[in-house]
Amino acid sequence: MELRQLKYFVTLAEELHFGRAADRVGIAQPALSQQIRQLEQELGGALFIRTKRSVSLTAAGGLFYEEARNLLHHADRAVDKVRSALSGMIGDLRIGFVESATWDILPQVISAYRQTYPKVQITPCHLHSSSQIEALLDGTLSIGITGIPVNEPLLMSYSIRSEPFWVALPPEHPLGNRHTVHIGELSRESFITTNREVGKVYYDTMIQICMEAGFSPAIVQTADEMHTLLSLVSSGLGIALIHESARHLRTDLTYKPVLGVSQSAYRMSFVWKKDHISPLLRGFLDTMQKLYPQQDH
């Protein structure tokens, strides 16, 4: 039994006239009659009562009509869904992101993407950069937004922006009146940092730029999140080296750009698996590239 035979049967059941039914399905009337006979033979009984003046459904034909119509409806839906999936219009997109992506990048890109792909299910996953890389490699994530350079050969990265180091100072700090602060001027300060386990590259870069300036930072406290870190700075416990966009999280602190630093604090990038560019992901990448200019990797 084929779907086209079901279509012929349903059309004839609705028209109850071989000529009109044949016209609707676009075949000759003898061919339609032959297909209906083959279907009846396969099912083992008559579906129609045929006379010279009329065509009507048998009791079995009436039952089969409802089932056949439902089958055709489900088949059409299945075809539509597959076509939508192949064109990237439906599916589940899992997006990893670091905390700082929630401040602007994540809401911007999701909003723009939904305008073109409203039926795609988006699942945001808050993960640190290193965890995102692992999840991308094992296929758990579709795409990630990381804050560190990615040197994994199986992954592609698309740089959005590089952010310089700024220093977050507690209220009334002596350096608060300066336009800029040189890294060497922080040698006697107490430092608050994020935990190395949370962001290894960021932590190590911060240590490195201090060492290049001739001192080892005196770390008095660590925190898991940037919000917590800045709260500790606000309490007067110490100062913190942060990436530029983090200064918008609190307005009660003083923020100054740091001079004498050779490296960026943060490198925001979209990252995805090279051999895993589905139509769904391609649509997201197209949206992303329209929103953000490409920088050198």
Secondary structure, DSSP 4 states (H G I P E B T S, - for coil): --HHHHHHHHHHHHH--HHHHHHHHTS-HHHHHHHHHHHHHHHTS-SEEE-SS-EEE-HHHHHHHHHHHHHHHHHHHHHHHHHHHHTTSSSEEEEEE-GGGGGTHHHHHHHHHHHH-TTSEEEEEE--HHHHHHHHHTTS-SEEEESS----TTEEEEEEEEE-EEEEE-TT-GGGG-S-EEGGGGTTSEEEEE-TTT-HHHHHHHHHHHHHTT---EEEEEESSHHHHHHHHHTTS-BEEEEGGGGGS-SSSEEEEEES--S-SEEEEEEEETT---HHHHHHHHHHHHHS-----
